């Protein structure tokens, strides 16, 4: 940690930012309009705009987005923590979007699209795991300078992260309940808790494709955490009798297990970075801290795909 109080560059006059969360009205371009514009500019980028904004800002409400970083302490490292925390929330949102659509495509029986989507989901997880390269530059003394300002705030209260866990099948009524008092968050969280996960939908599709699975795995209380099932393991073993490129269920299984592996690496990096930063001190969110995070690293979303490796 640099040994001085940071200077916060004053870049935006927040009082002039449009704080609406609605998409801002914009013109739509076309190949024709772009060609005409280049004729007018002679090939140099546009630098003059009407009103008090420009299309880049309007497209993604960038001035609003960049007005939301407000560290609460004078600790140098808090800005890094703040930016990376928000960046990770966005990345969880992107990852969840892919997993949600992978489930939609599986429901519609389109394994090809599911595989394409899973490739991006995997790339997101790599990216999120690598965010620890930046976060782990925060040292213990730097973190201590702002930790008290978190009060009982903790990543375990990330509803976006919880959606990712739930769509992958790691359900927890208890952790979901942390969002029950939030009328703008809870309905979607409750739906996610009670909905079949991507893996549940895949197991159903596999059964319909002739890889027989017991009713206990096909119809259950989806809000319960997924428990390994012998018939699912047997079905995957059958799938692995044909490991050719043409067997889409085999391709799907390998995509799932690769995703599980990458998420394990993410959890492991969280655990080791946190160990380095706070040792075995309690977490801000009420957990035992590193001990709790260590237990979480052992979780597998698709247990049969790991267990069956002994039999291959
Ligand atoms: C660099 C400083 C960080 C430290 C010291 C830290 C520490 C912890 C600790 C101790 C826990 C256990 C729960 C508790 O708080 O009692 C936890 C959970 C969690 N943290 Fe962090 N964390 C850090 C950064 C982040 C960031 C930037 C994110 C991303 C938004 C994040 C996401 C999470 C999530 C999602 C959980 C819940 C894990 C689960 O449910 O499996 N953490 N963190």
Boltz pocket constraint, residues with backbone or C-beta under 6 A from the ligand:
constraints:
  - pocket:
      binder: B
      contacts: [[A, 81], [A, 84], [A, 85], [A, 86], [A, 88], [A, 89], [A, 135], [A, 138], [A, 153], [A, 154], [A, 155], [A, 156], [A, 157], [A, 158], [A, 161], [A, 270], [A, 273], [A, 274], [A, 277], [A, 278], [A, 281], [A, 282], [A, 283], [A, 284], [A, 285], [A, 286], [A, 287], [A, 288], [A, 289], [A, 290], [A, 292], [A, 293], [A, 296]]
      max_distance: 6.0
